[in-house]
Amino acid sequence: MLSSVLRSPRAIEVNIAIMRAFVRLRQMALSIDEVARRVEDLERSLGKHGEDIDEIFATLRALLYPPASGREMGFHVRD
């Protein structure tokens, strides 16, 4: 406030710098809100995809480690 009352070139420069700082601060606050919104969007979409990924891993485990059937298949060489 004092810089706008003094009206010297230096006071005007300081006043402009202060205004720019406040504008930048407001932009940063808005960008933080935008980042927070995007993180929330990601959390929502990952919640849905998380279930899909769990199902994929369960299917892969079933293919990699099939349950034992009790009988063996194939040719066996007897000693």
GUTIDO-345459 format. One record per atom (N, C-alpha, C): residue number from 0; atom name; x, y, z. Coordinates in nm, 2 decimals. Example, Ala and Ser with C-alpha at 12.3 -4.5 7.8 and 13.67 -1.06 7.14 Angstrom:
REM GUTIDO-345459
<pt><resi>0</resi><name>N</name><east>1.32</east><north>-0.57</north><up>0.78</up></pt>
<pt><resi>0</resi><name>CA</name><east>1.23</east><north>-0.45</north><up>0.78</up></pt>
<pt><resi>0</resi><name>C</name><east>1.32</east><north>-0.33</north><up>0.78</up></pt>
<pt><resi>1</resi><name>N</name><east>1.28</east><north>-0.22</north><up>0.71</up></pt>
<pt><resi>1</resi><name>CA</name><east>1.37</east><north>-0.11</north><up>0.71</up></pt>
<pt><resi>1</resi><name>C</name><east>1.29</east><north>0.00</north><up>0.79</up></pt>
***
This chain:
REM GUTIDO-345459
<pt><resi>0</resi><name>N</name><east>0.08</east><north>-0.12</north><up>0.00</up></pt>
<pt><resi>0</resi><name>CA</name><east>0.00</east><north>0.00</north><up>0.00</up></pt>
<pt><resi>0</resi><name>C</name><east>0.09</east><north>0.13</north><up>0.00</up></pt>
<pt><resi>1</resi><name>N</name><east>0.19</east><north>0.12</north><up>0.08</up></pt>
<pt><resi>1</resi><name>CA</name><east>0.28</east><north>0.24</north><up>0.09</up></pt>
<pt><resi>1</resi><name>C</name><east>0.35</east><north>0.27</north><up>-0.05</up></pt>
<pt><resi>2</resi><name>N</name><east>0.38</east><north>0.16</north><up>-0.13</up></pt>
<pt><resi>2</resi><name>CA</name><east>0.44</east><north>0.18</north><up>-0.25</up></pt>
<pt><resi>2</resi><name>C</name><east>0.35</east><north>0.26</north><up>-0.35</up></pt>
<pt><resi>3</resi><name>N</name><east>0.22</east><north>0.24</north><up>-0.34</up></pt>
<pt><resi>3</resi><name>CA</name><east>0.13</east><north>0.31</north><up>-0.43</up></pt>
<pt><resi>3</resi><name>C</name><east>0.11</east><north>0.46</north><up>-0.39</up></pt>
<pt><resi>4</resi><name>N</name><east>0.14</east><north>0.49</north><up>-0.26</up></pt>
<pt><resi>4</resi><name>CA</name><east>0.12</east><north>0.63</north><up>-0.21</up></pt>
<pt><resi>4</resi><name>C</name><east>0.25</east><north>0.71</north><up>-0.25</up></pt>
<pt><resi>5</resi><name>N</name><east>0.37</east><north>0.65</north><up>-0.24</up></pt>
<pt><resi>5</resi><name>CA</name><east>0.49</east><north>0.72</north><up>-0.26</up></pt>
<pt><resi>5</resi><name>C</name><east>0.51</east><north>0.77</north><up>-0.41</up></pt>
<pt><resi>6</resi><name>N</name><east>0.46</east><north>0.69</north><up>-0.50</up></pt>
<pt><resi>6</resi><name>CA</name><east>0.47</east><north>0.73</north><up>-0.65</up></pt>
<pt><resi>6</resi><name>C</name><east>0.60</east><north>0.76</north><up>-0.70</up></pt>
<pt><resi>7</resi><name>N</name><east>0.70</east><north>0.70</north><up>-0.65</up></pt>
<pt><resi>7</resi><name>CA</name><east>0.84</east><north>0.71</north><up>-0.71</up></pt>
<pt><resi>7</resi><name>C</name><east>0.85</east><north>0.59</north><up>-0.80</up></pt>
<pt><resi>8</resi><name>N</name><east>0.95</east><north>0.60</north><up>-0.90</up></pt>
<pt><resi>8</resi><name>CA</name><east>0.97</east><north>0.49</north><up>-0.99</up></pt>
<pt><resi>8</resi><name>C</name><east>1.00</east><north>0.36</north><up>-0.92</up></pt>
<pt><resi>9</resi><name>N</name><east>1.08</east><north>0.36</north><up>-0.81</up></pt>
<pt><resi>9</resi><name>CA</name><east>1.11</east><north>0.24</north><up>-0.74</up></pt>
<pt><resi>9</resi><name>C</name><east>0.98</east><north>0.19</north><up>-0.67</up></pt>
<pt><resi>10</resi><name>N</name><east>0.90</east><north>0.28</north><up>-0.61</up></pt>
<pt><resi>10</resi><name>CA</name><east>0.77</east><north>0.23</north><up>-0.55</up></pt>
<pt><resi>10</resi><name>C</name><east>0.68</east><north>0.17</north><up>-0.65</up></pt>
<pt><resi>11</resi><name>N</name><east>0.68</east><north>0.22</north><up>-0.77</up></pt>
<pt><resi>11</resi><name>CA</name><east>0.59</east><north>0.17</north><up>-0.88</up></pt>
<pt><resi>11</resi><name>C</name><east>0.64</east><north>0.03</north><up>-0.91</up></pt>
<pt><resi>12</resi><name>N</name><east>0.77</east><north>0.01</north><up>-0.93</up></pt>
<pt><resi>12</resi><name>CA</name><east>0.83</east><north>-0.12</north><up>-0.96</up></pt>
<pt><resi>12</resi><name>C</name><east>0.80</east><north>-0.22</north><up>-0.85</up></pt>
<pt><resi>13</resi><name>N</name><east>0.81</east><north>-0.18</north><up>-0.72</up></pt>
<pt><resi>13</resi><name>CA</name><east>0.78</east><north>-0.27</north><up>-0.61</up></pt>
<pt><resi>13</resi><name>C</name><east>0.63</east><north>-0.31</north><up>-0.61</up></pt>
<pt><resi>14</resi><name>N</name><east>0.54</east><north>-0.21</north><up>-0.64</up></pt>
<pt><resi>14</resi><name>CA</name><east>0.40</east><north>-0.23</north><up>-0.64</up></pt>
<pt><resi>14</resi><name>C</name><east>0.37</east><north>-0.33</north><up>-0.75</up></pt>
<pt><resi>15</resi><name>N</name><east>0.43</east><north>-0.32</north><up>-0.87</up></pt>
<pt><resi>15</resi><name>CA</name><east>0.41</east><north>-0.41</north><up>-0.98</up></pt>
<pt><resi>15</resi><name>C</name><east>0.46</east><north>-0.55</north><up>-0.94</up></pt>
<pt><resi>16</resi><name>N</name><east>0.57</east><north>-0.56</north><up>-0.88</up></pt>
<pt><resi>16</resi><name>CA</name><east>0.63</east><north>-0.69</north><up>-0.84</up></pt>
<pt><resi>16</resi><name>C</name><east>0.53</east><north>-0.76</north><up>-0.74</up></pt>
<pt><resi>17</resi><name>N</name><east>0.48</east><north>-0.68</north><up>-0.65</up></pt>
<pt><resi>17</resi><name>CA</name><east>0.38</east><north>-0.73</north><up>-0.55</up></pt>
<pt><resi>17</resi><name>C</name><east>0.26</east><north>-0.79</north><up>-0.62</up></pt>
<pt><resi>18</resi><name>N</name><east>0.20</east><north>-0.71</north><up>-0.71</up></pt>
<pt><resi>18</resi><name>CA</name><east>0.08</east><north>-0.76</north><up>-0.78</up></pt>
<pt><resi>18</resi><name>C</name><east>0.11</east><north>-0.88</north><up>-0.86</up></pt>
<pt><resi>19</resi><name>N</name><east>0.23</east><north>-0.89</north><up>-0.93</up></pt>
<pt><resi>19</resi><name>CA</name><east>0.27</east><north>-1.01</north><up>-1.00</up></pt>
<pt><resi>19</resi><name>C</name><east>0.28</east><north>-1.13</north><up>-0.91</up></pt>
<pt><resi>20</resi><name>N</name><east>0.34</east><north>-1.11</north><up>-0.79</up></pt>
<pt><resi>20</resi><name>CA</name><east>0.35</east><north>-1.21</north><up>-0.69</up></pt>
<pt><resi>20</resi><name>C</name><east>0.21</east><north>-1.27</north><up>-0.65</up></pt>
<pt><resi>21</resi><name>N</name><east>0.12</east><north>-1.18</north><up>-0.63</up></pt>
<pt><resi>21</resi><name>CA</name><east>-0.02</east><north>-1.22</north><up>-0.59</up></pt>
<pt><resi>21</resi><name>C</name><east>-0.09</east><north>-1.30</north><up>-0.71</up></pt>
<pt><resi>22</resi><name>N</name><east>-0.07</east><north>-1.25</north><up>-0.83</up></pt>
<pt><resi>22</resi><name>CA</name><east>-0.12</east><north>-1.32</north><up>-0.95</up></pt>
<pt><resi>22</resi><name>C</name><east>-0.07</east><north>-1.46</north><up>-0.96</up></pt>
<pt><resi>23</resi><name>N</name><east>0.07</east><north>-1.47</north><up>-0.94</up></pt>
<pt><resi>23</resi><name>CA</name><east>0.13</east><north>-1.60</north><up>-0.95</up></pt>
<pt><resi>23</resi><name>C</name><east>0.08</east><north>-1.69</north><up>-0.84</up></pt>
<pt><resi>24</resi><name>N</name><east>0.07</east><north>-1.64</north><up>-0.72</up></pt>
<pt><resi>24</resi><name>CA</name><east>0.02</east><north>-1.71</north><up>-0.61</up></pt>
<pt><resi>24</resi><name>C</name><east>-0.12</east><north>-1.77</north><up>-0.63</up></pt>
<pt><resi>25</resi><name>N</name><east>-0.21</east><north>-1.68</north><up>-0.69</up></pt>
<pt><resi>25</resi><name>CA</name><east>-0.34</east><north>-1.73</north><up>-0.73</up></pt>
<pt><resi>25</resi><name>C</name><east>-0.34</east><north>-1.84</north><up>-0.83</up></pt>
<pt><resi>26</resi><name>N</name><east>-0.25</east><north>-1.82</north><up>-0.93</up></pt>
<pt><resi>26</resi><name>CA</name><east>-0.23</east><north>-1.93</north><up>-1.04</up></pt>
<pt><resi>26</resi><name>C</name><east>-0.19</east><north>-2.06</north><up>-0.98</up></pt>
<pt><resi>27</resi><name>N</name><east>-0.09</east><north>-2.05</north><up>-0.88</up></pt>
<pt><resi>27</resi><name>CA</name><east>-0.05</east><north>-2.17</north><up>-0.82</up></pt>
<pt><resi>27</resi><name>C</name><east>-0.16</east><north>-2.24</north><up>-0.74</up></pt>
<pt><resi>28</resi><name>N</name><east>-0.24</east><north>-2.16</north><up>-0.67</up></pt>
<pt><resi>28</resi><name>CA</name><east>-0.35</east><north>-2.22</north><up>-0.59</up></pt>
<pt><resi>28</resi><name>C</name><east>-0.45</east><north>-2.28</north><up>-0.68</up></pt>
<pt><resi>29</resi><name>N</name><east>-0.47</east><north>-2.22</north><up>-0.80</up></pt>
<pt><resi>29</resi><name>CA</name><east>-0.57</east><north>-2.28</north><up>-0.89</up></pt>
<pt><resi>29</resi><name>C</name><east>-0.51</east><north>-2.41</north><up>-0.95</up></pt>
<pt><resi>30</resi><name>N</name><east>-0.38</east><north>-2.41</north><up>-0.98</up></pt>
<pt><resi>30</resi><name>CA</name><east>-0.32</east><north>-2.53</north><up>-1.04</up></pt>
<pt><resi>30</resi><name>C</name><east>-0.31</east><north>-2.64</north><up>-0.93</up></pt>
<pt><resi>31</resi><name>N</name><east>-0.30</east><north>-2.61</north><up>-0.80</up></pt>
<pt><resi>31</resi><name>CA</name><east>-0.31</east><north>-2.71</north><up>-0.70</up></pt>
<pt><resi>31</resi><name>C</name><east>-0.44</east><north>-2.78</north><up>-0.70</up></pt>
<pt><resi>32</resi><name>N</name><east>-0.55</east><north>-2.69</north><up>-0.71</up></pt>
<pt><resi>32</resi><name>CA</name><east>-0.68</east><north>-2.75</north><up>-0.72</up></pt>
<pt><resi>32</resi><name>C</name><east>-0.70</east><north>-2.84</north><up>-0.84</up></pt>
<pt><resi>33</resi><name>N</name><east>-0.64</east><north>-2.80</north><up>-0.95</up></pt>
<pt><resi>33</resi><name>CA</name><east>-0.65</east><north>-2.88</north><up>-1.07</up></pt>
<pt><resi>33</resi><name>C</name><east>-0.58</east><north>-3.01</north><up>-1.05</up></pt>
<pt><resi>34</resi><name>N</name><east>-0.46</east><north>-3.01</north><up>-0.99</up></pt>
<pt><resi>34</resi><name>CA</name><east>-0.39</east><north>-3.13</north><up>-0.97</up></pt>
<pt><resi>34</resi><name>C</name><east>-0.47</east><north>-3.22</north><up>-0.87</up></pt>
<pt><resi>35</resi><name>N</name><east>-0.53</east><north>-3.16</north><up>-0.77</up></pt>
<pt><resi>35</resi><name>CA</name><east>-0.61</east><north>-3.24</north><up>-0.67</up></pt>
<pt><resi>35</resi><name>C</name><east>-0.73</east><north>-3.31</north><up>-0.75</up></pt>
<pt><resi>36</resi><name>N</name><east>-0.79</east><north>-3.23</north><up>-0.84</up></pt>
<pt><resi>36</resi><name>CA</name><east>-0.90</east><north>-3.29</north><up>-0.91</up></pt>
<pt><resi>36</resi><name>C</name><east>-0.86</east><north>-3.40</north><up>-1.00</up></pt>
<pt><resi>37</resi><name>N</name><east>-0.74</east><north>-3.39</north><up>-1.06</up></pt>
<pt><resi>37</resi><name>CA</name><east>-0.69</east><north>-3.50</north><up>-1.15</up></pt>
<pt><resi>37</resi><name>C</name><east>-0.65</east><north>-3.62</north><up>-1.07</up></pt>
<pt><resi>38</resi><name>N</name><east>-0.60</east><north>-3.60</north><up>-0.95</up></pt>
<pt><resi>38</resi><name>CA</name><east>-0.57</east><north>-3.72</north><up>-0.87</up></pt>
<pt><resi>38</resi><name>C</name><east>-0.69</east><north>-3.79</north><up>-0.83</up></pt>
<pt><resi>39</resi><name>N</name><east>-0.80</east><north>-3.72</north><up>-0.79</up></pt>
<pt><resi>39</resi><name>CA</name><east>-0.92</east><north>-3.78</north><up>-0.76</up></pt>
<pt><resi>39</resi><name>C</name><east>-0.98</east><north>-3.86</north><up>-0.88</up></pt>
<pt><resi>40</resi><name>N</name><east>-0.97</east><north>-3.80</north><up>-1.00</up></pt>
<pt><resi>40</resi><name>CA</name><east>-1.02</east><north>-3.87</north><up>-1.12</up></pt>
<pt><resi>40</resi><name>C</name><east>-0.94</east><north>-4.00</north><up>-1.14</up></pt>
<pt><resi>41</resi><name>N</name><east>-0.81</east><north>-3.99</north><up>-1.12</up></pt>
<pt><resi>41</resi><name>CA</name><east>-0.72</east><north>-4.11</north><up>-1.13</up></pt>
<pt><resi>41</resi><name>C</name><east>-0.76</east><north>-4.22</north><up>-1.03</up></pt>
<pt><resi>42</resi><name>N</name><east>-0.79</east><north>-4.18</north><up>-0.91</up></pt>
<pt><resi>42</resi><name>CA</name><east>-0.82</east><north>-4.27</north><up>-0.80</up></pt>
<pt><resi>42</resi><name>C</name><east>-0.96</east><north>-4.34</north><up>-0.84</up></pt>
<pt><resi>43</resi><name>N</name><east>-1.05</east><north>-4.26</north><up>-0.89</up></pt>
<pt><resi>43</resi><name>CA</name><east>-1.18</east><north>-4.32</north><up>-0.93</up></pt>
<pt><resi>43</resi><name>C</name><east>-1.16</east><north>-4.42</north><up>-1.05</up></pt>
<pt><resi>44</resi><name>N</name><east>-1.08</east><north>-4.39</north><up>-1.15</up></pt>
<pt><resi>44</resi><name>CA</name><east>-1.06</east><north>-4.48</north><up>-1.26</up></pt>
<pt><resi>44</resi><name>C</name><east>-0.98</east><north>-4.60</north><up>-1.22</up></pt>
<pt><resi>45</resi><name>N</name><east>-0.88</east><north>-4.58</north><up>-1.13</up></pt>
<pt><resi>45</resi><name>CA</name><east>-0.80</east><north>-4.69</north><up>-1.09</up></pt>
<pt><resi>45</resi><name>C</name><east>-0.88</east><north>-4.79</north><up>-1.00</up></pt>
<pt><resi>46</resi><name>N</name><east>-0.98</east><north>-4.74</north><up>-0.93</up></pt>
<pt><resi>46</resi><name>CA</name><east>-1.07</east><north>-4.83</north><up>-0.85</up></pt>
<pt><resi>46</resi><name>C</name><east>-1.14</east><north>-4.93</north><up>-0.94</up></pt>
<pt><resi>47</resi><name>N</name><east>-1.19</east><north>-4.88</north><up>-1.06</up></pt>
<pt><resi>47</resi><name>CA</name><east>-1.25</east><north>-4.97</north><up>-1.15</up></pt>
<pt><resi>47</resi><name>C</name><east>-1.15</east><north>-5.07</north><up>-1.22</up></pt>
<pt><resi>48</resi><name>N</name><east>-1.04</east><north>-5.01</north><up>-1.26</up></pt>
<pt><resi>48</resi><name>CA</name><east>-0.93</east><north>-5.09</north><up>-1.33</up></pt>
<pt><resi>48</resi><name>C</name><east>-0.87</east><north>-5.19</north><up>-1.23</up></pt>
<pt><resi>49</resi><name>N</name><east>-0.86</east><north>-5.15</north><up>-1.10</up></pt>
<pt><resi>49</resi><name>CA</name><east>-0.80</east><north>-5.24</north><up>-1.00</up></pt>
<pt><resi>49</resi><name>C</name><east>-0.87</east><north>-5.37</north><up>-1.00</up></pt>
<pt><resi>50</resi><name>N</name><east>-1.01</east><north>-5.37</north><up>-1.01</up></pt>
<pt><resi>50</resi><name>CA</name><east>-1.08</east><north>-5.49</north><up>-1.01</up></pt>
<pt><resi>50</resi><name>C</name><east>-1.05</east><north>-5.57</north><up>-1.13</up></pt>
<pt><resi>51</resi><name>N</name><east>-1.04</east><north>-5.51</north><up>-1.25</up></pt>
<pt><resi>51</resi><name>CA</name><east>-1.01</east><north>-5.57</north><up>-1.37</up></pt>
<pt><resi>51</resi><name>C</name><east>-0.87</east><north>-5.64</north><up>-1.36</up></pt>
<pt><resi>52</resi><name>N</name><east>-0.77</east><north>-5.57</north><up>-1.31</up></pt>
<pt><resi>52</resi><name>CA</name><east>-0.64</east><north>-5.62</north><up>-1.30</up></pt>
<pt><resi>52</resi><name>C</name><east>-0.63</east><north>-5.74</north><up>-1.20</up></pt>
<pt><resi>53</resi><name>N</name><east>-0.71</east><north>-5.73</north><up>-1.09</up></pt>
<pt><resi>53</resi><name>CA</name><east>-0.71</east><north>-5.85</north><up>-1.00</up></pt>
<pt><resi>53</resi><name>C</name><east>-0.77</east><north>-5.97</north><up>-1.07</up></pt>
<pt><resi>54</resi><name>N</name><east>-0.87</east><north>-5.95</north><up>-1.16</up></pt>
<pt><resi>54</resi><name>CA</name><east>-0.92</east><north>-6.06</north><up>-1.24</up></pt>
<pt><resi>54</resi><name>C</name><east>-0.82</east><north>-6.12</north><up>-1.33</up></pt>
<pt><resi>55</resi><name>N</name><east>-0.75</east><north>-6.03</north><up>-1.40</up></pt>
<pt><resi>55</resi><name>CA</name><east>-0.64</east><north>-6.08</north><up>-1.49</up></pt>
<pt><resi>55</resi><name>C</name><east>-0.54</east><north>-6.16</north><up>-1.42</up></pt>
<pt><resi>56</resi><name>N</name><east>-0.49</east><north>-6.11</north><up>-1.30</up></pt>
<pt><resi>56</resi><name>CA</name><east>-0.39</east><north>-6.18</north><up>-1.23</up></pt>
<pt><resi>56</resi><name>C</name><east>-0.44</east><north>-6.32</north><up>-1.18</up></pt>
<pt><resi>57</resi><name>N</name><east>-0.57</east><north>-6.32</north><up>-1.14</up></pt>
<pt><resi>57</resi><name>CA</name><east>-0.63</east><north>-6.45</north><up>-1.09</up></pt>
<pt><resi>57</resi><name>C</name><east>-0.63</east><north>-6.55</north><up>-1.21</up></pt>
<pt><resi>58</resi><name>N</name><east>-0.66</east><north>-6.50</north><up>-1.33</up></pt>
<pt><resi>58</resi><name>CA</name><east>-0.67</east><north>-6.59</north><up>-1.45</up></pt>
<pt><resi>58</resi><name>C</name><east>-0.52</east><north>-6.64</north><up>-1.48</up></pt>
<pt><resi>59</resi><name>N</name><east>-0.43</east><north>-6.55</north><up>-1.47</up></pt>
<pt><resi>59</resi><name>CA</name><east>-0.29</east><north>-6.59</north><up>-1.50</up></pt>
<pt><resi>59</resi><name>C</name><east>-0.24</east><north>-6.69</north><up>-1.40</up></pt>
<pt><resi>60</resi><name>N</name><east>-0.27</east><north>-6.67</north><up>-1.27</up></pt>
<pt><resi>60</resi><name>CA</name><east>-0.23</east><north>-6.77</north><up>-1.17</up></pt>
<pt><resi>60</resi><name>C</name><east>-0.30</east><north>-6.90</north><up>-1.20</up></pt>
<pt><resi>61</resi><name>N</name><east>-0.42</east><north>-6.90</north><up>-1.24</up></pt>
<pt><resi>61</resi><name>CA</name><east>-0.49</east><north>-7.03</north><up>-1.27</up></pt>
<pt><resi>61</resi><name>C</name><east>-0.42</east><north>-7.10</north><up>-1.39</up></pt>
<pt><resi>62</resi><name>N</name><east>-0.37</east><north>-7.02</north><up>-1.48</up></pt>
<pt><resi>62</resi><name>CA</name><east>-0.30</east><north>-7.08</north><up>-1.60</up></pt>
<pt><resi>62</resi><name>C</name><east>-0.16</east><north>-7.13</north><up>-1.56</up></pt>
<pt><resi>63</resi><name>N</name><east>-0.10</east><north>-7.06</north><up>-1.48</up></pt>
<pt><resi>63</resi><name>CA</name><east>0.04</east><north>-7.09</north><up>-1.44</up></pt>
<pt><resi>63</resi><name>C</name><east>0.04</east><north>-7.21</north><up>-1.34</up></pt>
<pt><resi>64</resi><name>N</name><east>-0.05</east><north>-7.21</north><up>-1.25</up></pt>
<pt><resi>64</resi><name>CA</name><east>-0.05</east><north>-7.31</north><up>-1.15</up></pt>
<pt><resi>64</resi><name>C</name><east>-0.19</east><north>-7.38</north><up>-1.15</up></pt>
<pt><resi>65</resi><name>N</name><east>-0.21</east><north>-7.47</north><up>-1.25</up></pt>
<pt><resi>65</resi><name>CA</name><east>-0.34</east><north>-7.54</north><up>-1.25</up></pt>
<pt><resi>65</resi><name>C</name><east>-0.35</east><north>-7.64</north><up>-1.13</up></pt>
<pt><resi>66</resi><name>N</name><east>-0.47</east><north>-7.66</north><up>-1.09</up></pt>
<pt><resi>66</resi><name>CA</name><east>-0.49</east><north>-7.75</north><up>-0.98</up></pt>
<pt><resi>66</resi><name>C</name><east>-0.45</east><north>-7.90</north><up>-1.02</up></pt>
<pt><resi>67</resi><name>N</name><east>-0.39</east><north>-7.97</north><up>-0.93</up></pt>
<pt><resi>67</resi><name>CA</name><east>-0.35</east><north>-8.11</north><up>-0.96</up></pt>
<pt><resi>67</resi><name>C</name><east>-0.48</east><north>-8.19</north><up>-0.98</up></pt>
<pt><resi>68</resi><name>N</name><east>-0.48</east><north>-8.27</north><up>-1.09</up></pt>
<pt><resi>68</resi><name>CA</name><east>-0.60</east><north>-8.35</north><up>-1.12</up></pt>
<pt><resi>68</resi><name>C</name><east>-0.59</east><north>-8.49</north><up>-1.06</up></pt>
<pt><resi>69</resi><name>N</name><east>-0.47</east><north>-8.53</north><up>-1.01</up></pt>
<pt><resi>69</resi><name>CA</name><east>-0.46</east><north>-8.66</north><up>-0.95</up></pt>
<pt><resi>69</resi><name>C</name><east>-0.41</east><north>-8.77</north><up>-1.05</up></pt>
<pt><resi>70</resi><name>N</name><east>-0.43</east><north>-8.75</north><up>-1.17</up></pt>
<pt><resi>70</resi><name>CA</name><east>-0.38</east><north>-8.84</north><up>-1.27</up></pt>
<pt><resi>70</resi><name>C</name><east>-0.28</east><north>-8.77</north><up>-1.36</up></pt>
<pt><resi>71</resi><name>N</name><east>-0.18</east><north>-8.85</north><up>-1.39</up></pt>
<pt><resi>71</resi><name>CA</name><east>-0.08</east><north>-8.80</north><up>-1.48</up></pt>
<pt><resi>71</resi><name>C</name><east>-0.11</east><north>-8.83</north><up>-1.62</up></pt>
<pt><resi>72</resi><name>N</name><east>-0.07</east><north>-8.74</north><up>-1.71</up></pt>
<pt><resi>72</resi><name>CA</name><east>-0.09</east><north>-8.75</north><up>-1.85</up></pt>
<pt><resi>72</resi><name>C</name><east>0.04</east><north>-8.76</north><up>-1.92</up></pt>
<pt><resi>73</resi><name>N</name><east>0.05</east><north>-8.82</north><up>-2.04</up></pt>
<pt><resi>73</resi><name>CA</name><east>0.17</east><north>-8.83</north><up>-2.12</up></pt>
<pt><resi>73</resi><name>C</name><east>0.23</east><north>-8.96</north><up>-2.11</up></pt>
<pt><resi>74</resi><name>N</name><east>0.35</east><north>-8.97</north><up>-2.17</up></pt>
<pt><resi>74</resi><name>CA</name><east>0.43</east><north>-9.10</north><up>-2.17</up></pt>
<pt><resi>74</resi><name>C</name><east>0.52</east><north>-9.10</north><up>-2.06</up></pt>
<pt><resi>75</resi><name>N</name><east>0.54</east><north>-9.21</north><up>-1.99</up></pt>
<pt><resi>75</resi><name>CA</name><east>0.63</east><north>-9.23</north><up>-1.88</up></pt>
<pt><resi>75</resi><name>C</name><east>0.72</east><north>-9.34</north><up>-1.91</up></pt>
<pt><resi>76</resi><name>N</name><east>0.85</east><north>-9.32</north><up>-1.89</up></pt>
<pt><resi>76</resi><name>CA</name><east>0.95</east><north>-9.43</north><up>-1.91</up></pt>
<pt><resi>76</resi><name>C</name><east>0.96</east><north>-9.51</north><up>-1.79</up></pt>
<pt><resi>77</resi><name>N</name><east>0.95</east><north>-9.64</north><up>-1.79</up></pt>
<pt><resi>77</resi><name>CA</name><east>0.96</east><north>-9.72</north><up>-1.67</up></pt>
<pt><resi>77</resi><name>C</name><east>1.11</east><north>-9.77</north><up>-1.67</up></pt>
<pt><resi>78</resi><name>N</name><east>1.16</east><north>-9.77</north><up>-1.55</up></pt>
<pt><resi>78</resi><name>CA</name><east>1.30</east><north>-9.83</north><up>-1.54</up></pt>
<pt><resi>78</resi><name>C</name><east>1.30</east><north>-9.97</north><up>-1.52</up></pt>
***
